[in-house]
Amino acid sequence: MNKPWYKFYSESLPKEIKVPLVGLFTLLEESASNYPNVMAVMDTDKQFTYAQLKLVVEKFSSALYKKGFRKGDRMALMLPNSVEYIVSYFAVLRLGGVICQVNPMYQSMELAHILKDSGATWFISEKSQWKKLDEIDDVKNHLFMISADEKSLGEDNLYEWLEEDHEHVPPASIEPTEDIALLQYTGGTTGRSKGVMLTHANLLINVHQSCSFQTDSIDVPGERSLGLSPLFHIAGIVALNSAVLNGATYIAIRRFRADQALETIRKYRPTIFPGSPTIFLALLRHPQLKKDDLSSLKVCACGTAPLPMETFRELGSKTDAQIYEAFGMSETLITHRSPLDMEIKEGSVGIPLPNTDSKIVDLATGLKEMPCGEPGELIIKGPQVMKGYWKNEEETKNVLRDGWMYTGDIATMDEEGHFFIVGRKKDMIIASGYNIYPTEIEAVLYEHPAISEVCVYGVPHAYRGETVKAAIVLRDGHEATEDEVIDWCNKKLARYKVPRLIEFKTELPKTAVGKILRRQLIKEEKTKI
């Protein structure tokens, strides 16, 4: 297979990297050994060095073991970004348990699905979340519930357990390529949420793959990583694992609020900023953003959704940081990004990581490889690709074929091996026989000076089959009319791509990591018919 992206690999970056296959807990073990006095995590008044963090994790894993937790047990973890999350995460991994990721914003119905599907018998959350379980007694009655509240102590409380006598428990014997570390439930925006089985090897290898694209400008140890991406989302887990591997300080932010995030940046001066386009936008447009607020940053890493070029340029004007986009999904972790010493191509998510194969195939059969520049489905092969969907062989077979992960994303590859995401197969609009990709139209609309956020999608049309609609949020203090927006698009797009319908909104629905929920807008549209 032709891999033109290899020309961008420096002499120090091998095309294949070798990573010792061990349990994921070794990330913390090694950093505690190598950088014992380096600050590992800062969560308001709670701060731990790597040696201190490992000690607390050892205590909690001992308490869990004493209460009956064993290898293979499933622990539902429903916490915000916090010391408590990080301690629970590594304690469960140390014992060979499986972490079931739960969004703290989930309500009873969503909780019931994940807890029943995963078969979790252990549950850690803030005690205020427990009332959500009252409506699902058939699940609650089988759960060992642990409170993570420091100020609400009780019999089954993380902080109470840390004060008990502890016996050393040998780390579990891990089979890295087989044993599941994480059940990462998909967002469920296109159907029933599925549990992605990620092994210790998937997660461990991937953090080494991604960090191999670093340069000498990144200090190991010594960096400070801003923990804005929710840890219950795969982007947050990758950011945490990267921080621990590099001996960086992880600055936990429990929930993104622009005012508080800006205060945290001013106080702790982070150097690494993993985020989503909407998070970057919210900070860039903040009325109190000062000239030097972002001056400490060395790297800004954008994931979860394409970074509009207008935002890229604005971010570049406010900081000297190296900015790159990365591509990944729950099922594959990170697969593409740009090496920090490589010039970014406009609109590209970069090149495949070491040990990763990637190609574009036809949408009809998924077997024919497309020529450079021609759109098709992005498929991926590599050691970071999931083991499969939990208890769902049919869906697993649909996406894992002959060793390749069929992503459902439409993309192109140029002659130099750079990849460009065009859209999702399910999001493609077919109007009057033309294939229309929403992200192309959104990129044009983001260049409009009055537009802050936009989402383009197809709505039913009696003659065209579908027609293009744009939901738009205007920037504060700016105005625009429907005709002005359409005229703007007419100057930059073929006529069949120009939105026929414009709806101005005060906000757009988003996931916890700030990804705009296109499917929800489509669903809302169907209720109007």
Backbone torsions as a table, in degrees:
resi	resn	phi	psi	omega
1	MET	NA	134.7	178.5
2	ASN	-71.6	128.7	-179.1
3	LYS	-127.9	76.5	-174.4
4	PRO	-63.6	-19.7	-177.5
5	TRP	-68.4	-15.1	-178.8
6	TYR	-62.2	-22.1	-179.5
7	LYS	-65.3	-18.4	-179.0
8	PHE	-92.8	-2.8	176.8
9	TYR	-77.8	125.9	179.4
10	SER	-73.1	169.7	-179.7
11	GLU	-61.9	-29.4	-178.3
12	SER	-84.0	-6.6	-177.5
13	LEU	-109.5	106.4	179.2
14	PRO	-72.9	153.0	179.0
15	LYS	-71.0	-25.5	175.3
16	GLU	-127.8	130.0	176.7
17	ILE	-109.8	147.5	179.0
18	LYS	-106.1	123.9	-178.8
19	VAL	-120.1	126.2	177.1
20	PRO	-57.1	129.9	-178.4
21	LEU	-85.1	100.8	-179.0
22	VAL	-136.9	177.6	177.2
23	GLY	-70.1	153.3	-176.2
24	LEU	-65.6	-24.6	178.9
25	PHE	-59.6	-22.9	-179.7
26	THR	-62.6	-22.2	175.0
27	LEU	-55.1	-49.5	-179.6
28	LEU	-71.2	-41.4	179.2
29	GLU	-55.5	-47.8	-175.9
30	GLU	-69.5	-40.0	179.3
31	SER	-69.6	-34.4	176.6
32	ALA	-66.2	-32.3	177.7
33	SER	-76.8	-42.1	-175.6
34	ASN	-82.3	-34.0	-174.7
35	TYR	-131.9	56.1	-172.0
36	PRO	-58.6	-33.4	-174.5
37	ASN	-98.7	2.2	176.6
38	VAL	-77.6	138.5	178.6
39	MET	-66.5	124.3	-177.3
40	ALA	-91.2	-44.5	-176.0
41	VAL	-144.6	141.6	175.0
42	MET	-127.1	120.0	-179.8
43	ASP	-134.3	89.2	-173.2
44	THR	50.8	-113.2	-176.5
45	ASP	-86.7	-4.4	179.3
46	LYS	-96.5	118.5	-178.9
47	GLN	-137.8	132.0	-178.1
48	PHE	-131.6	136.2	168.2
49	THR	-74.9	172.9	179.7
50	TYR	-64.3	-37.8	177.8
51	ALA	-65.3	-42.0	179.1
52	GLN	-66.7	-41.4	-179.9
53	LEU	-62.4	-44.1	179.5
54	LYS	-62.1	-39.4	179.3
55	LEU	-62.4	-44.0	179.4
56	VAL	-65.3	-40.4	177.9
57	VAL	-62.6	-42.1	178.5
58	GLU	-60.4	-42.3	-180.0
59	LYS	-63.8	-44.5	-177.0
60	PHE	-70.3	-37.2	178.5
61	SER	-66.2	-35.8	176.6
62	SER	-63.7	-43.0	178.7
63	ALA	-64.0	-42.5	178.4
64	LEU	-61.2	-44.0	-179.2
65	TYR	-63.2	-41.4	179.6
66	LYS	-61.8	-33.1	-179.7
67	LYS	-83.7	-5.3	174.7
68	GLY	114.2	3.6	-179.9
69	PHE	-73.2	133.1	-176.8
70	ARG	-133.9	167.5	178.8
71	LYS	-53.4	134.6	179.3
72	GLY	90.1	-15.0	176.3
73	ASP	-65.7	148.1	-176.9
74	ARG	-107.3	125.0	-177.5
75	MET	-110.6	114.0	174.5
76	ALA	-77.8	122.5	-175.6
77	LEU	-114.2	110.8	-173.9
78	MET	-123.0	74.0	-175.6
79	LEU	-136.1	152.8	172.3
80	PRO	-75.4	175.3	174.7
81	ASN	-60.0	119.3	-172.4
82	SER	-169.9	165.6	172.3
83	VAL	-57.2	-41.5	-177.2
84	GLU	-61.1	-39.0	177.5
85	TYR	-63.3	-49.3	-174.5
86	ILE	-63.1	-42.5	178.0
87	VAL	-62.6	-45.0	-179.9
88	SER	-64.1	-42.7	-179.0
89	TYR	-56.6	-53.5	-175.8
90	PHE	-74.4	-29.4	178.0
91	ALA	-66.3	-43.3	179.0
92	VAL	-65.3	-43.8	178.5
93	LEU	-61.6	-39.2	-180.0
94	ARG	-59.4	-36.7	-178.2
95	LEU	-87.9	0.7	-179.4
96	GLY	77.6	19.6	178.1
97	GLY	-81.5	173.2	-179.7
98	VAL	-113.5	125.9	179.1
99	ILE	-90.8	124.4	175.2
100	CYS	-101.1	112.9	-175.2
101	GLN	-74.9	130.1	-179.8
102	VAL	-131.8	125.0	177.1
103	ASN	-68.8	123.1	-179.8
104	PRO	-59.8	-17.0	178.8
105	MET	-84.7	-7.8	-179.4
106	TYR	-63.2	147.0	177.2
107	GLN	-104.9	-176.8	-169.8
108	SER	-53.7	-46.1	-176.1
109	MET	-64.0	-43.3	179.9
110	GLU	-67.5	-40.1	177.5
111	LEU	-61.9	-44.7	-177.9
112	ALA	-57.9	-43.0	-178.8
113	HIS	-62.2	-49.5	-176.8
114	ILE	-65.8	-43.1	-177.4
115	LEU	-67.9	-39.4	178.1
116	LYS	-70.8	-43.4	-176.4
117	ASP	-66.6	-42.4	-176.6
118	SER	-77.5	-25.6	-174.7
119	GLY	72.0	25.4	179.7
120	ALA	-62.1	137.2	177.6
121	THR	-116.3	-1.8	177.2
122	TRP	-126.1	148.5	-172.8
123	PHE	-148.5	121.7	175.9
124	ILE	-116.7	128.9	177.6
125	SER	-161.2	174.5	167.2
126	GLU	-71.3	146.2	-171.7
127	LYS	-62.7	-25.7	179.8
128	SER	-63.2	-19.6	-179.2
129	GLN	-79.4	-16.6	-172.0
130	TRP	-63.4	-29.7	-178.6
131	LYS	-63.3	-22.3	177.2
132	LYS	-67.2	-20.6	-178.7
133	LEU	-87.1	-9.8	-177.4
134	ASP	-61.7	-27.8	-178.3
135	GLU	-85.0	-3.5	-177.9
136	ILE	-129.7	63.1	-176.7
137	ASP	-59.1	-33.2	-178.3
138	ASP	-63.6	-21.4	175.1
139	VAL	-94.5	-46.8	-175.2
140	LYS	-57.0	-37.8	-176.4
141	ASN	-66.3	-14.9	-179.5
142	HIS	-106.1	7.2	-176.4
143	LEU	-102.5	138.7	167.1
144	PHE	-93.8	107.5	-172.0
145	MET	-98.1	133.1	-177.8
146	ILE	-123.3	128.7	178.4
147	SER	-87.9	140.1	178.4
148	ALA	-109.2	22.2	-178.8
149	ASP	-88.7	123.3	179.3
150	GLU	-70.5	-31.8	-175.5
151	LYS	-97.6	1.0	179.9
152	SER	-124.2	70.3	-173.3
153	LEU	-77.1	152.6	-179.9
154	GLY	-168.4	-173.0	-174.3
155	GLU	-60.8	-47.6	-178.4
156	ASP	-106.5	77.9	-174.6
157	ASN	-133.5	135.0	-178.1
158	LEU	-53.7	-45.7	-176.0
159	TYR	-70.8	-33.9	175.2
160	GLU	-65.0	-42.0	-178.3
161	TRP	-64.3	-33.0	-179.5
162	LEU	-67.0	-20.9	-178.9
163	GLU	-89.7	-8.3	-178.3
164	GLU	-77.5	168.1	174.4
165	ASP	-68.0	140.1	-175.7
166	HIS	-125.3	137.7	174.2
167	GLU	-107.8	145.7	179.4
168	HIS	-67.8	130.4	177.2
169	VAL	-114.5	121.0	178.7
170	PRO	-59.1	139.6	176.3
171	PRO	-56.9	147.1	-178.5
172	ALA	-64.7	152.3	174.3
173	SER	-78.8	115.3	-173.3
174	ILE	-106.9	134.3	168.5
175	GLU	-101.0	94.3	-166.2
176	PRO	-56.0	-38.1	-177.1
177	THR	-82.1	-11.1	-177.8
178	GLU	-111.6	-40.1	-173.4
179	ASP	-76.2	130.5	-179.0
180	ILE	-79.9	130.4	175.4
181	ALA	-97.4	-36.0	-170.5
182	LEU	-138.6	132.6	165.3
183	LEU	-104.0	102.4	-176.0
184	GLN	-98.6	106.5	-177.2
185	TYR	-79.0	131.2	179.2
186	THR	-65.8	162.4	-174.3
187	GLY	-63.9	-22.5	178.8
188	GLY	73.9	16.5	-178.2
189	THR	-75.3	-17.3	179.7
190	THR	-117.3	17.5	-179.5
191	GLY	152.5	-167.0	-178.3
192	ARG	-65.2	132.9	-178.9
193	SER	-62.3	134.1	-177.9
194	LYS	-113.5	146.0	179.3
195	GLY	-87.9	112.5	178.6
196	VAL	-83.0	122.2	-179.6
197	MET	-87.2	110.4	178.2
198	LEU	-111.1	123.3	-177.9
199	THR	-84.3	169.8	174.9
200	HIS	-58.1	-41.4	-179.1
201	ALA	-66.0	-41.9	178.0
202	ASN	-52.2	-52.1	-173.9
203	LEU	-73.1	-40.6	-178.1
204	LEU	-67.8	-48.0	-179.6
205	ILE	-62.7	-40.7	-174.9
206	ASN	-64.7	-37.4	179.7
207	VAL	-67.8	-33.7	175.1
208	HIS	-70.5	-38.7	177.8
209	GLN	-58.7	-50.8	-176.0
210	SER	-66.6	-43.2	-177.6
211	CYS	-72.2	-14.1	176.6
212	SER	-66.7	-18.6	179.5
213	PHE	-86.2	6.9	178.0
214	GLN	-73.8	171.5	176.1
215	THR	-124.6	178.2	178.9
216	ASP	-66.8	-11.3	179.3
217	SER	-74.4	-14.5	177.2
218	ILE	-93.1	121.7	-178.3
219	ASP	-83.8	134.8	176.1
220	VAL	-128.4	106.6	-2.8
221	PRO	-84.6	-173.4	171.9
222	GLY	130.1	-15.5	-179.6
223	GLU	-83.3	164.1	177.6
224	ARG	-125.8	116.2	-174.6
225	SER	-101.7	128.5	-178.7
226	LEU	-80.4	115.0	-176.4
227	GLY	-87.8	70.8	179.7
228	LEU	-93.6	-36.4	-179.3
229	SER	-67.1	127.2	-176.2
230	PRO	-57.5	135.4	-178.9
231	LEU	-69.1	-18.6	176.1
232	PHE	-78.6	-5.1	176.6
233	HIS	-104.1	149.4	-174.8
234	ILE	-62.0	-30.8	178.0
235	ALA	-63.1	-37.3	178.7
236	GLY	-68.6	-39.5	179.0
237	ILE	-64.9	-42.4	178.3
238	VAL	-61.7	-41.6	179.6
239	ALA	-64.5	-41.1	178.4
240	LEU	-65.2	-48.9	179.8
241	ASN	-58.9	-39.4	179.0
242	SER	-64.2	-42.4	179.6
243	ALA	-61.6	-44.7	-178.3
244	VAL	-67.4	-42.3	178.3
245	LEU	-57.7	-40.3	-175.1
246	ASN	-89.9	3.3	-177.9
247	GLY	63.5	33.0	179.9
248	ALA	-89.7	163.0	174.7
249	THR	-90.1	123.5	179.4
250	TYR	-93.5	119.4	-179.4
251	ILE	-97.7	104.3	-174.1
252	ALA	-78.0	127.6	173.4
253	ILE	-119.6	115.3	-168.4
254	ARG	-65.6	-36.2	177.4
255	ARG	-157.2	138.8	-175.2
256	PHE	-73.9	119.4	167.0
257	ARG	-134.3	127.0	-170.8
258	ALA	-54.8	-43.7	-178.6
259	ASP	-60.3	-48.6	-177.4
260	GLN	-68.6	-38.2	179.1
261	ALA	-62.4	-40.4	179.5
262	LEU	-65.1	-40.5	176.9
263	GLU	-62.5	-41.8	-179.9
264	THR	-63.8	-42.1	178.9
265	ILE	-61.8	-43.0	179.4
266	ARG	-65.6	-36.3	-175.3
267	LYS	-77.9	-45.5	-170.9
268	TYR	-103.2	-11.0	175.9
269	ARG	50.1	63.8	179.6
270	PRO	-64.2	155.5	178.3
271	THR	-111.1	-22.4	178.8
272	ILE	-118.1	129.6	-176.1
273	PHE	-130.5	91.1	171.7
274	PRO	-82.6	130.6	-178.1
275	GLY	-158.8	-178.8	177.7
276	SER	-110.2	163.2	-179.8
277	PRO	-54.4	-40.6	-177.4
278	THR	-68.8	-32.5	177.4
279	ILE	-68.1	-46.3	177.8
280	PHE	-60.2	-42.8	180.0
281	LEU	-61.4	-45.2	-177.8
282	ALA	-59.5	-38.9	179.7
283	LEU	-75.5	-41.4	-179.5
284	LEU	-63.5	-33.7	-177.6
285	ARG	-91.7	1.3	-177.5
286	HIS	-66.5	129.7	-175.8
287	PRO	-63.7	-20.3	-177.7
288	GLN	-101.3	8.0	177.9
289	LEU	-64.6	124.9	-179.7
290	LYS	-99.2	163.5	-173.3
291	LYS	-57.6	-39.2	-174.6
292	ASP	-100.4	8.6	-176.6
293	ASP	-60.3	-34.8	-176.4
294	LEU	-103.8	12.8	-173.0
295	SER	-71.6	-17.4	-179.9
296	SER	-78.8	-14.7	-172.6
297	LEU	-72.1	135.2	173.4
298	LYS	-101.0	-36.1	-175.8
299	VAL	-138.6	132.9	169.6
300	CYS	-117.3	119.3	-177.6
301	ALA	-112.9	121.3	-177.8
302	CYS	-105.8	131.8	175.8
303	GLY	-143.2	-174.4	178.4
304	THR	75.9	-27.6	179.7
305	ALA	-162.1	157.2	179.9
306	PRO	-61.3	139.9	177.3
307	LEU	-88.8	113.1	178.5
308	PRO	-57.0	140.2	-177.0
309	MET	-60.8	-31.2	177.9
310	GLU	-62.7	-40.5	177.5
311	THR	-68.4	-39.9	177.9
312	PHE	-57.6	-46.9	-178.5
313	ARG	-67.0	-40.7	-179.1
314	GLU	-65.5	-41.1	178.0
315	LEU	-64.1	-41.0	178.5
316	GLY	-63.5	-28.8	-179.8
317	SER	-78.6	-17.2	-176.7
318	LYS	-102.9	-6.9	-178.1
319	THR	-152.3	154.4	175.5
320	ASP	-92.5	8.1	-176.5
321	ALA	-64.9	152.1	170.1
322	GLN	-76.6	129.0	-176.1
323	ILE	-113.4	130.2	176.1
324	TYR	-142.1	155.0	173.2
325	GLU	-102.5	151.9	175.9
326	ALA	-132.1	154.2	175.8
327	PHE	-120.1	139.2	175.2
328	GLY	-173.3	175.4	177.1
329	MET	-153.3	168.4	-178.6
330	SER	-54.6	-37.4	-174.9
331	GLU	-76.3	-17.8	-174.3
332	THR	-126.3	-7.5	-169.7
333	LEU	56.6	-149.4	-177.8
334	ILE	-85.0	132.1	179.2
335	THR	-121.0	-28.4	-177.7
336	HIS	-134.2	142.5	169.0
337	ARG	-168.7	173.2	-179.6
338	SER	-99.9	132.7	170.9
339	PRO	-57.8	144.9	-174.6
340	LEU	-66.1	-18.8	179.6
341	ASP	-97.0	13.5	-178.5
342	MET	-111.5	140.2	178.2
343	GLU	-66.6	134.1	-177.8
344	ILE	-75.7	135.6	173.0
345	LYS	-92.5	134.4	-176.7
346	GLU	-57.3	124.3	175.6
347	GLY	83.7	-2.1	-176.2
348	SER	-91.4	145.0	173.8
349	VAL	-91.0	5.6	175.1
350	GLY	102.1	-154.9	-176.8
351	ILE	-120.3	161.7	-179.2
352	PRO	-63.4	146.2	177.5
353	LEU	-71.5	164.8	173.2
354	PRO	-53.6	149.7	179.1
355	ASN	68.7	11.3	-174.1
356	THR	-119.6	127.9	172.4
357	ASP	-103.3	147.4	-178.0
358	SER	-152.9	139.6	175.8
359	LYS	-154.3	167.6	-179.2
360	ILE	-110.9	126.7	-178.0
361	VAL	-122.9	163.2	-176.9
362	ASP	-65.4	150.5	-175.0
363	LEU	-74.7	-25.1	-175.0
364	ALA	-75.1	-51.8	-175.0
365	THR	-111.3	-23.7	-176.7
366	GLY	73.3	16.6	-175.9
367	LEU	-113.5	-29.0	-175.9
368	LYS	-91.1	125.2	178.9
369	GLU	-76.8	133.2	-175.2
370	MET	-84.8	149.3	176.2
371	PRO	-66.1	160.4	177.5
372	CYS	-55.0	134.4	177.9
373	GLY	88.3	-13.3	-179.1
374	GLU	-92.0	133.9	-178.2
375	PRO	-74.1	148.6	175.8
376	GLY	-168.7	-171.5	-179.0
377	GLU	-83.6	135.3	177.3
378	LEU	-80.5	124.6	174.5
379	ILE	-123.2	151.6	-167.9
380	ILE	-138.5	143.5	173.9
381	LYS	-133.7	133.2	179.0
382	GLY	174.5	166.8	-177.5
383	PRO	-70.9	-9.0	178.1
384	GLN	-89.0	-6.7	-178.5
385	VAL	-72.8	138.2	-173.9
386	MET	-53.4	161.4	174.2
387	LYS	-73.8	-30.1	180.0
388	GLY	150.1	-175.5	176.2
389	TYR	-90.6	137.2	-178.2
390	TRP	-60.9	121.7	176.4
391	LYS	52.6	37.3	-177.5
392	ASN	-146.7	74.2	-176.5
393	GLU	-65.2	-35.9	-177.7
394	GLU	-63.3	-48.6	179.2
395	GLU	-66.3	-34.9	178.0
396	THR	-61.5	-45.3	179.7
397	LYS	-65.3	-28.7	179.9
398	ASN	-67.2	-33.0	-173.5
399	VAL	-108.1	-23.7	178.1
400	LEU	-105.7	107.4	-176.9
401	ARG	-131.7	121.9	178.5
402	ASP	52.2	38.4	177.4
403	GLY	85.4	-3.1	-178.7
404	TRP	-104.3	140.5	173.7
405	MET	-94.6	118.5	177.5
406	TYR	-88.9	109.6	-167.6
407	THR	-77.9	-24.2	-172.8
408	GLY	82.1	0.1	177.8
409	ASP	-95.0	137.9	174.8
410	ILE	-91.7	130.5	-175.2
411	ALA	-147.2	170.6	172.3
412	THR	-130.9	159.3	173.1
413	MET	-127.6	133.0	178.3
414	ASP	-88.2	179.9	-173.2
415	GLU	-66.9	-18.1	179.6
416	GLU	-95.9	2.6	176.4
417	GLY	88.2	13.8	173.7
418	HIS	-84.8	139.6	-177.4
419	PHE	-106.4	145.0	-177.9
420	PHE	-131.6	123.5	178.8
421	ILE	-84.5	124.4	-179.1
422	VAL	-94.4	-36.3	-179.9
423	GLY	165.6	-173.4	176.4
424	ARG	-96.3	145.5	177.2
425	LYS	-55.0	-41.9	-176.5
426	LYS	-74.2	-16.3	-179.4
427	ASP	-94.1	-13.1	-177.0
428	MET	-59.5	134.0	179.7
429	ILE	-98.3	132.4	175.6
430	ILE	-115.4	105.9	-177.5
431	ALA	-120.3	119.9	-178.9
432	SER	54.1	34.0	177.1
433	GLY	87.4	-6.1	179.5
434	TYR	-90.8	138.7	171.8
435	ASN	-85.6	123.7	-176.7
436	ILE	-122.9	129.6	-177.6
437	TYR	-105.2	117.1	-175.0
438	PRO	-54.5	-37.2	-175.6
439	THR	-63.3	-30.5	178.2
440	GLU	-65.0	-42.1	-180.0
441	ILE	-70.8	-39.7	179.3
442	GLU	-61.4	-38.9	179.3
443	ALA	-60.0	-39.4	178.1
444	VAL	-67.8	-43.1	-178.2
445	LEU	-67.4	-33.6	179.0
446	TYR	-65.7	-19.6	177.7
447	GLU	-77.0	-14.9	179.6
448	HIS	-68.8	130.3	-174.1
449	PRO	-64.4	-19.1	-177.5
450	ALA	-95.1	-7.9	-172.3
451	ILE	-97.9	127.8	178.3
452	SER	-96.0	-48.4	-179.7
453	GLU	-139.0	150.9	-178.8
454	VAL	-152.3	148.9	173.4
455	CYS	-141.2	127.5	-178.5
456	VAL	-109.6	138.6	-179.2
457	TYR	-156.2	167.0	-179.4
458	GLY	-95.7	141.5	174.8
459	VAL	-124.6	150.2	-177.6
460	PRO	-58.7	143.0	178.5
461	HIS	-142.8	132.3	-173.2
462	ALA	-60.3	-36.2	-176.5
463	TYR	-97.5	-47.9	-174.9
464	ARG	-82.7	-9.0	-174.2
465	GLY	88.2	-60.4	172.0
466	GLU	-138.1	155.9	172.3
467	THR	-132.5	160.8	-171.7
468	VAL	-90.5	130.7	176.5
469	LYS	-125.4	145.1	177.3
470	ALA	-123.1	125.2	172.1
471	ALA	-97.6	127.3	-168.6
472	ILE	-129.1	136.6	169.0
473	VAL	-110.4	124.7	-179.1
474	LEU	-84.2	154.0	175.9
475	ARG	-69.9	148.3	178.5
476	ASP	-56.3	133.3	177.6
477	GLY	81.1	4.7	-179.8
478	HIS	-115.1	154.2	178.3
479	GLU	-130.8	153.7	174.8
480	ALA	-161.1	149.5	177.9
481	THR	-107.4	166.4	178.1
482	GLU	-59.1	-44.6	-179.2
483	ASP	-63.4	-39.1	179.6
484	GLU	-63.5	-41.1	-179.9
485	VAL	-66.3	-42.7	179.9
486	ILE	-65.9	-41.0	177.3
487	ASP	-61.0	-39.8	178.2
488	TRP	-58.7	-45.4	-178.7
489	CYS	-70.1	-36.7	-179.9
490	ASN	-59.0	-30.3	-178.3
491	LYS	-79.2	-15.0	-171.0
492	LYS	-123.8	-10.8	-175.0
493	LEU	-131.9	154.2	170.6
494	ALA	-60.3	147.6	-171.1
495	ARG	-58.0	-35.7	-176.6
496	TYR	-69.8	-15.3	178.7
497	LYS	-91.3	-15.1	-174.4
498	VAL	-68.7	129.7	178.0
499	PRO	-57.7	132.4	175.6
500	ARG	-90.7	-21.0	-178.2
501	LEU	-125.1	134.6	178.5
502	ILE	-126.6	131.5	175.4
503	GLU	-128.7	122.3	177.9
504	PHE	-88.7	130.9	-178.3
505	LYS	-127.7	159.7	176.3
506	THR	-82.0	-24.7	176.7
507	GLU	-160.0	161.7	177.8
508	LEU	-115.1	144.6	179.2
509	PRO	-66.7	140.4	-176.3
510	LYS	-138.8	158.9	170.9
511	THR	-79.2	178.3	-178.8
512	ALA	-64.4	-24.8	179.4
513	VAL	-96.5	9.8	174.4
514	GLY	89.9	10.0	178.4
515	LYS	-79.7	128.5	-177.8
516	ILE	-68.8	132.6	-175.7
517	LEU	-88.6	86.0	179.4
518	ARG	-60.2	-41.8	-176.9
519	ARG	-63.1	-32.1	178.5
520	GLN	-69.0	-38.3	176.6
521	LEU	-64.3	-39.7	177.5
522	ILE	-64.0	-42.0	179.0
523	LYS	-62.3	-42.7	178.0
524	GLU	-62.5	-35.7	179.9
525	GLU	-64.1	-38.7	-178.4
526	LYS	-66.5	-29.1	179.3
527	THR	-71.4	-17.0	-179.8
528	LYS	-82.6	-17.0	-175.4
529	ILE	-76.0	NA	NA
